[in-house]
């Protein structure tokens, strides 16, 4: 059973009804908290409402793990009927998927703002109040991080929306947004407990904040801002997670990391932060996602394996990045699908799905055709090690410490270790190795596209995939259509019409 409080969705809707109307000029209602936020329980319910955004269908439940955040060189969207949308780079400012992501992230921000505004109302234990504040600050900053890496500068709103008037807010610069993200995360880091105290990855811990700060600084250091001074900060925060006193280490089994997400098991040493899903839609208390359903191994077998559309397939480029003895390859890229009876059917490389989220290992019975209880990883210790190695290399070249962090990840994979041979004594070559290792280790975790963007190589790497795909194949679309404008999404047309102070991104 998941350890987040199970909160009535009707209660959350009642509390936060106005949030869905963030930029509406004539909203139906606005939150009036006069008779709410009077107890610790009220704060807990509100905090659950902020966490709920992570599990929204527009975010890690469905869209962000199948139609957005995955459109990189690691995989492609297989449905031939889906000829428009971000997954094939055929879309514009009116695209509903892009618009809904923007709205959902701002809904989460407004929920956090409402909670933070009322954090001091109830009489309660001050330590508990501080933890709630820290979690809300972190979640708000994480939503802003997703906004800035997808759109660049965005309106920076730190107070609840209380009126239909005065909502014409210009975009803050991307640097200003990053500054606010870092300020919120640093404050949160001082308030939330250690990962060991939390005990599972579904709540914000000190290590989750520190690891995300490392990620934030790496993006700040990369394209398009390129403030290379931030590599020092990225290294520092990654080192804090790597401190032996924090107790983090790699799970000895790469497969088990992902089996845990399917089996309601937790490993806080490796899986530092994850999105929680639970249930199977058969009772009143559930919060299912579609992890494994939209991005798992294809089958129409519902009862034994669990129905999976297999919308994502791996590219030959990703497959060929693995050595034959790398045990991650056939788990990350499943070599088979299932037929209607649940039998394995071997597949050629171009028809292989991501294998990290396998429904056959779910423990919640009966399985639902459209909903799964599989959690989704947001931060793993392997990522922290690779972020440290990258930052250290950018600062000091491929040092022994950078090699050691990289080799921890490769040793678990039973892959060849890099020992500082002549081929990898220069910074540029080692950076290339890190880029490839992040693909091998972190594929299909909604990170690759944004890595390519911060490295300034999105279009280049996408075009490289074309040479590995059959001429005339429909799934070449994304790789043919991507251009340099795709480093950012367009500001949604709806928001431009409601907020006259917004300006569109270049190329849109």
Secondary structure, 3 states (H helix, E strand, C coil): CCCCCCCCHHHHHHHCHHHHHCCCCCCCCCCCHHHCCCCHHHHHHHHHHHHHHHHCCCCCCCHHHCCCCCCCCCEEECCCCCCCEHHHCECCCCCHHHHHHHHHHHHHHHHHHHHHHCCCCCCCCHHHHHHHHHHHHHHHHHHHHHHHHHHCCCCCCCCCCCCCCCCCCCCCCHHHHHHHHHHHHHHHHCCCCCHHHHCCCCCCCHHHHHHHHHHHHHHHHCCCCCCCCHHHHHHHHHHHHHCHHHCCCCCCCHHHHHHHHHCCCCCCCCEEEEECCECCCCCCCCECECCCCCCCCCECCCCCCCCECCCEEECHHHHHHCCCCCCCHHHHECCEEECCCCCEEECCHHHCEECCCCHHHCCCCCCCCCCECCCEEEEEHHHHHHHHHHHHHHHHCCCHHHHHHHHHHHHHCCCCCCCCCHHHCCHHHHHHHHHHHHHHHHCCCCCHHHHHHHCCCHHHHHHHHHCCCCCCCHHHHHHHHCCHHHHCCCCCHHHHHHCCCCCCCCCC
